[in-house]
Amino acid sequence: MLNFSYYNPTRIVFGKGTIGQVGELAKGYGKRVLLHYGGGSIKKNGVYSQVVESLKAAKLDVVELGGVVPNPRLSLVREGIALCKKEKIDFILAVGGGSVIDSAKAIGFGTVLPDNEDVWDDYYMKGDCVVRKSLPLGVVLTIPAAGSESSTGTVVTDWENNLKRAVNSETIIPKFAVMDPETNYTLPAYQTACGAADILAHLQERYFTMEKHNDLSDKMLESAMRNVIAYSLMALKHPNDYRYRAELMWTGTLAHNNQLDRGRVGDWASHDIEHEISGQYDIAHGAGLAIVFPAWMKYVYRDNIDRFVQYALRVWDISLTFDDKDAIVEAAIDRLEAFYRALGLPVRLSDAGIGNERVRKMAESAMIGRDSVGNFRKLKADDVEKILKLAL
Amino acid sequence: MLNFSYYNPTRIVFGKGTIGQVGELAKGYGKRVLLHYGGGSIKKNGVYSQVVESLKAAKLDVVELGGVVPNPRLSLVREGIALCKKEKIDFILAVGGGSVIDSAKAIGFGTVLPDNEDVWDDYYMKGDCVVRKSLPLGVVLTIPAAGSESSTGTVVTDWENNLKRAVNSETIIPKFAVMDPETNYTLPAYQTACGAADILAHLQERYFTMEKHNDLSDKMLESAMRNVIAYSLMALKHPNDYRYRAELMWTGTLAHNNQLDRGRVGDWASHDIEHEISGQYDIAHGAGLAIVFPAWMKYVYRDNIDRFVQYALRVWDISLTFDDKDAIVEAAIDRLEAFYRALGLPVRLSDAGIGNERVRKMAESAMIGRDSVGNFRKLKADDVEKILKLAL
């Protein structure tokens, strides 16, 4: 087990009818609020009106910026930064899923950068940067997926250059997140499925490590994996059942708040490779992960087969003799692919209508701004190309 | 799943050689530090000198108050409050286990109470009180057990009146906890064992609920239970093995930081009943829990036998037919008792040299300041008496 630190001060307010608390939660952070959201689904399902009513009851001034799209764009981030400066915004409230929250995080620290620093060039394109300060941020979460509601991370896409990159820093962890599972009833099945694949991926990225003797984290991650596998399928079959939506939503937060993986370095190659696919083809992040993860597993598992055997046994209950570890791992990957298919997701690039035309380009693009991706095995462009070919 | 909120801002710094960071961590909270500790074991194992050196390097003024005993005393708390006022203390650093931390929490909020409020009468004796403010508190943890290093709770004993009572409040959550598992190498085996029983008890108290459909919390708690069961026995056999000490120490924190049980009301009757035993006989809290828990289980399990069957299957791997649920539960309780015995702990009052003389007195004392104990079943004095008799 590696030495670690852990700090996560997000206040979670979870459950039915909690959205009306947002005004009270927000009002300690200043009077002028940027309300940031996506394409308007929150106006159809009533979340928008509940939020605005609560903010007004708390006597807060609201400035709006909608229009966040999946794989949130740097262009809107720049627009948001200019708006926050012009309107002297004190606090940002993100209402939506991970894309909205990630966009809000970028606006939040981008607004208070010194004039000689650029949000993209000096942060997203620079890997291990530290964000020194940010406007405070609150969240009303409507999609369980990215875990951004209490994470250190934000992922933004420079669509002009097809680059999708992340920043991770304690400073941008949201102050609070209001999570009402009832808001998930109206999610399209495909969005529920992509969210589940993202949650599982966050757990798998943390699970596949070369660090040994870190068993509490292993057991916690296995529990959360078993939970998202079981309840995502139930939520798809029974979209208006609170019990299953609530399991999925809370699992999504714990999968990514960093408490379950202390004492190790996770992998994250599958995320980085997926970012190349969605950076090029604008597919849903969860769908891209369902394509990449099985291929990544097949490519690297022999580097630490015992870790994959443990995964096979403790997550997928594979009952095959230890004499044949390859078969155990193969069976687990088969189960994983069957799970993705049961969710209605692609598990090959071809399932998503993607051919081999840009495989080399994606492999090379993955190396821009860094020497390799992943930690379980440090992957170079040639490795990424081979993984993408396994996924064709 | 019940609606819930969750907030835990303790910064955890975990691992080998981390104690030297305590000065840096403390120095943001003011110049005058009360260093609070126990009977002097920290002077023997080198922790004390590392802490003092680090505080001095950070140019902090240190005032000392040692002498905390297990089942920490109200009398020392009152002494600490007077000392903090006299010395104009800004920050309290607790160095030790749960008793030291709980004493420090009491001193921390007791020091800043209005003159017309008393730390004992108006807080510990009043159940659901809210603590409005407190001196900030940091921790150097040397015993994995109470989880107080990042919990909302503090338990103090008024020894003159044999009353042991708790306060729970967000305000008293420590700002940081430094946890070096190497400090546990010199713990006596019995103290390691009592700590493990306390950790398991924190998980079991959270597990036994009447709330349904809260399965992520169930799975997390089961994982942590399996971990403390496995690694406490390994740590006893190999006291200087970092791997096992680290598992035990981190499990102790997660068992009690409230993240693993969101969405339910836990039970806590076994804790309250144990507080009567240690309030009367001054035995170790963990030993008292090993005596109470099996008896409590036998007394209440039929109220929700399916919950106990799930516990039997998912924690103890009991392989008996579902046709005979009583047998499944009986086998699980047998395994639990065997585990406690393997730790070297008593599982009956008689094992601890305690007879039936004060059973009625303890049952009645448990009702002082409240109508019942526990939530799985609300227990009155007669119930507590019956449970204590089952434990004779």
Chai-1 contact restraints between the chains, C-beta under 6 A:
chainA,res_idxA,chainB,res_idxB,connection_type,confidence,min_distance_angstrom,max_distance_angstrom,comment,restraint_id
A,M1,B,A246,contact,1.0,0.0,6.0,A-B,restraint_1
A,N3,B,G15,contact,1.0,0.0,6.0,A-B,restraint_2
A,F4,B,F14,contact,1.0,0.0,6.0,A-B,restraint_3
A,S5,B,V13,contact,1.0,0.0,6.0,A-B,restraint_4
A,Y6,B,I12,contact,1.0,0.0,6.0,A-B,restraint_5
A,Y7,B,R11,contact,1.0,0.0,6.0,A-B,restraint_6
A,P9,B,P9,contact,1.0,0.0,6.0,A-B,restraint_7
A,R11,B,Y7,contact,1.0,0.0,6.0,A-B,restraint_8
A,I12,B,Y6,contact,1.0,0.0,6.0,A-B,restraint_9
A,V13,B,S5,contact,1.0,0.0,6.0,A-B,restraint_10
A,F14,B,F4,contact,1.0,0.0,6.0,A-B,restraint_11
A,G15,B,N3,contact,1.0,0.0,6.0,A-B,restraint_12
A,H213,B,R243,contact,1.0,0.0,6.0,A-B,restraint_13
A,D215,B,E247,contact,1.0,0.0,6.0,A-B,restraint_14
A,L216,B,N227,contact,1.0,0.0,6.0,A-B,restraint_15
A,L216,B,E247,contact,1.0,0.0,6.0,A-B,restraint_16
A,L216,B,W250,contact,1.0,0.0,6.0,A-B,restraint_17
A,L216,B,T251,contact,1.0,0.0,6.0,A-B,restraint_18
A,K219,B,S223,contact,1.0,0.0,6.0,A-B,restraint_19
A,K219,B,N227,contact,1.0,0.0,6.0,A-B,restraint_20
A,M220,B,S223,contact,1.0,0.0,6.0,A-B,restraint_21
A,S223,B,K219,contact,1.0,0.0,6.0,A-B,restraint_22
A,S223,B,M220,contact,1.0,0.0,6.0,A-B,restraint_23
A,S223,B,S223,contact,1.0,0.0,6.0,A-B,restraint_24
A,N227,B,L216,contact,1.0,0.0,6.0,A-B,restraint_25
A,N227,B,K219,contact,1.0,0.0,6.0,A-B,restraint_26
A,R243,B,H213,contact,1.0,0.0,6.0,A-B,restraint_27
A,A246,B,M1,contact,1.0,0.0,6.0,A-B,restraint_28
A,E247,B,D215,contact,1.0,0.0,6.0,A-B,restraint_29
A,E247,B,L216,contact,1.0,0.0,6.0,A-B,restraint_30
A,W250,B,L216,contact,1.0,0.0,6.0,A-B,restraint_31
A,T251,B,L216,contact,1.0,0.0,6.0,A-B,restraint_32
